[in-house]
Amino acid sequence: MNNATDLRATVREEYGAMARAGSSCCGPSTSSTNGCCAPAANPDALAAAIGYDAKELATILPEGANLGLSCGNPGAIAALKPGEVVLDLGSGAGFDAFLCGPKVGTKGQVIGVDMTPDMLARARNNLIGYTQRTGLANIEFRMGEIEHLPVADASVDVVISNCVINLSTDKPQVWREIARVLKPGGRVAVSDMVLLKPLPDNLKNAVEAYVGCISGASVVDDLRRMMINAGLATVRLESKAAYVAALTAGDDPLYRNVAAALPPGTTPADYITSMDIRAVKPAACCAPGCCP
Ligand SMILES: C[S@@+](CC[C@H](N)C(=O)[O-])C[C@H]1O[C@@H](n2cnc3c(N)ncnc32)[C@H](O)[C@@H]1O
């Protein structure tokens, strides 16, 4: 596997190409295969299969905001309330950010952060369609890395993210950043790919599987440990087997190659799942005498 700097550059390059193509199925240009991050030849069908509301998609989402790059539905587990501040890590073309906007309303705010200039340009361009459809102007997209968030301490009510943290080359740092920017009592509502057990070495080192949100995924116990070490509490990790079935359905080249590289008699679903990842940043002073 390449070093962390090379990997990050590759991730940025590949997602930049997807943003320019406007589809997940452009395939990693540096790989020998024609894989996709998500097997979403039809992004709307994938969204429906992972629990998005077709009416919300039709009425809120600007054209081209759903690139079929998602592996879950973080907005559905975020229990957003009007007036809340939401931060979307790796916001891509703005898919989840746009769907969260009406939920937090005029007094709320959604901030999307992404490190890929072409994704950011696409998301910002989509803001016009969002405002036309909803009458709202409560979303902004910021350039940045999720390991160094361009967001103030203790300023966010809910951190969401959809199929992004697996792509980070420094995941403990991402979880520390999440804990830093959350207000005391703030919530984590993240969807991501997670490993049920370590992948065989041949897959661990495959760049296309890394860009495709598979080989960078954390093993579930490591994920829990990173979250707790960052200071988060009430960690709840829930496997969404139906989402994985939707992601692996069809004849996506990435999953076909992954399946071929696994030991005989095993399938991708034996190793990898999509998880709903929830946690809370404990209130600073939860009991008398607990303040420093
Ligand atoms: C699989 S796509 C998901 C996009 C979006 N969340 C969605 O569901 O449509 C991953 C996104 O994360 C961004 N990304 C990957 N690693 C990142 C990092 N370390 N910091 C910021 N953005 C990152 C990529 O540029 C890309 O837009």
PDBQT file of the ligand as one rigid body, heavy atoms in Angstrom, charges set to zero:
ROOT
HETATM    1  C1  LIG A 301     -17.486   8.202  -1.012  1.00  0.00    +0.000 C 
HETATM    2  S1  LIG A 301     -17.551   9.937  -1.257  1.00  0.00    +0.000 S 
HETATM    3  C2  LIG A 301     -18.990  10.364  -0.270  1.00  0.00    +0.000 C 
HETATM    4  C3  LIG A 301     -19.569  11.704  -0.609  1.00  0.00    +0.000 C 
HETATM    5  C4  LIG A 301     -20.841  12.073   0.133  1.00  0.00    +0.000 C 
HETATM    6  N1  LIG A 301     -20.692  11.913   1.565  1.00  0.00    +0.000 N 
HETATM    7  C5  LIG A 301     -22.005  11.254  -0.382  1.00  0.00    +0.000 C 
HETATM    8  O1  LIG A 301     -22.506  10.373   0.345  1.00  0.00    +0.000 OA
HETATM    9  O2  LIG A 301     -22.414  11.508  -1.530  1.00  0.00    +0.000 OA
HETATM   10  C6  LIG A 301     -16.193  10.492  -0.258  1.00  0.00    +0.000 C 
HETATM   11  C7  LIG A 301     -16.012  12.002  -0.203  1.00  0.00    +0.000 C 
HETATM   12  O3  LIG A 301     -15.118  12.289   0.879  1.00  0.00    +0.000 OA
HETATM   13  C8  LIG A 301     -14.128  13.194   0.467  1.00  0.00    +0.000 C 
HETATM   14  N2  LIG A 301     -12.935  12.901   1.287  1.00  0.00    +0.000 N 
HETATM   15  C9  LIG A 301     -12.230  11.758   1.338  1.00  0.00    +0.000 A 
HETATM   16  N3  LIG A 301     -11.247  11.831   2.254  1.00  0.00    +0.000 NA
HETATM   17  C10 LIG A 301     -11.334  13.067   2.800  1.00  0.00    +0.000 A 
HETATM   18  C11 LIG A 301     -10.584  13.757   3.801  1.00  0.00    +0.000 A 
HETATM   19  N4  LIG A 301      -9.547  13.169   4.416  1.00  0.00    +0.000 N 
HETATM   20  N5  LIG A 301     -10.944  15.021   4.126  1.00  0.00    +0.000 NA
HETATM   21  C12 LIG A 301     -11.995  15.626   3.480  1.00  0.00    +0.000 A 
HETATM   22  N6  LIG A 301     -12.726  15.027   2.524  1.00  0.00    +0.000 NA
HETATM   23  C13 LIG A 301     -12.415  13.757   2.188  1.00  0.00    +0.000 A 
HETATM   24  C14 LIG A 301     -13.952  12.930  -1.015  1.00  0.00    +0.000 C 
HETATM   25  O4  LIG A 301     -13.425  14.062  -1.677  1.00  0.00    +0.000 OA
HETATM   26  C15 LIG A 301     -15.384  12.608  -1.424  1.00  0.00    +0.000 C 
HETATM   27  O5  LIG A 301     -16.094  13.769  -1.794  1.00  0.00    +0.000 OA
ENDROOT
TORSDOF 0
